């Protein structure tokens, strides 16, 4: 079932992990090394803007298996 992402909402790390179908540990590791998803820190908590999630997912779209994902500037 598709997830509705509100561009104006903030999503917790757990909610973001569910949206992109990855484990929270994987999200944490990728955030330190290679994330295409900007994040916001409030103290120890991490949040993702809905608009950034949508933009990051758009970057990963491909039309063919021979395509390479584009990189974020």
N, C-alpha and C positions, 0 to 999 in steps of 0.2 A: 504494500500500500504506500503510495507516494506521501511524503511528508510536506506539509505546507510550511514554508519558511516566510516569516514576517520580516521584511527588510528593516523595519524600525525596531525590532526586538533585540534584546541581548540573550544569548544562549550560554548556559553553563558548559563546562568541559564535558560533563556526562551527556547533556543534551546534544552537543556538537558531535560527540563520538557516535551517538545513535544515528544522527542524521547522515554521517559519512560512512557508517557501518564499519567502524574500527573500534578496537579496545581503547579505553582511556590511557593505558600505558603506552600504546602506540602513538596516540595523539601527543602525549607529553614528550616522547622521544623525538617525534617529527618537529615539534615546536622548537626544540633546541637545535635542530640540524637543517631542516629543509622545508619548513612549512610554507605553503603558498597562501595560507590563511592568516591575515593579521589578527592580533588578539589584544585584549585590554586586561590589565591587571589591577585589581582592587585589593590591596594587601596581598594575601596569599592566593586569593581566588582569581581564576582566569575566566574571561567571558569572550564570546565571539559575536560580532554584529551580524544580524541576518543579511544585511547588504553585502558584507564581506564574504559570507559563506556562499551566497549566490554568485558573486564575482569569481571566487575561487573555483567553484564547480564549473563555471562557464569556461575558465581557462583550460580545464582538463577535458573538454569535449573534443572528440575526434570523429572524423567521418569514415576512416578506414584504419585497419590494423597496421598499415604501413606509415600512418601519420606519427609524428612525434609531438608530445605535448609542448605547447608554447610555455615560455618562462615569463614570470611576472617581472616587469621593469624594476 
